[in-house]
Amino acid sequence: MTNDRNIVITGFMGTGKSTIGRLVAERLQRPYLDTDAEIVSRVGMSIPEIFARQGEAGFRHIERRMCRFLASQGGYVISTGGGMLVDEGNRDVMLASGFVVCLTASPEVIAKRLLGDPEDRPLLQGDWRGLLEKRRPAYESIPVQIDTSTRTPDEIAEEIVSLWQAASV
């Protein structure tokens, strides 16, 4: 396969982006990159620290810069932060430059997956169900959707690889 377009995995927190992204990268022998981890590495602060010092607007600015940089690269499997592709400009850039998959899950499944994780997720401190509803139209605008509620990460990774291969022909 000579297609070096990035595979971009996005969706709300708790849908399995990081776990599934790593599995897809392993299967395709591609480098894996988690945008939140990359931002932490480059900025030298945790996501909660960035939110505390620069606010959500400051974090989103950093995220936009990261998005454009990654869109200019090739050959990666990228898991985005849950809000990165809610921004229409970011979404357009990634859709134009990569194969984008949006992972979904029912609110009940997300709630179970997020138990015990609040310190690493600043937006989990508020009404995350309201946030999910607010973001839903942006997520639904992404053509490739996969519900992770009742399937294993391996099954989902295999589906993403198959979809990417079919789209690469």
PyMOL commands that set and color helices and strands:
alter all, ss='L'
color gray80, all
select helices_A, chain A and resi 17-28+35-43+47-71+84-86+88-97+107-114+118-120+122-125+128-140+153-167
alter helices_A, ss='H'
color red, helices_A
select strands_A, chain A and resi 6-11+32-34+77-79+98-104+144-147
alter strands_A, ss='S'
color yellow, strands_A
deselect
rebuild
show_as cartoon
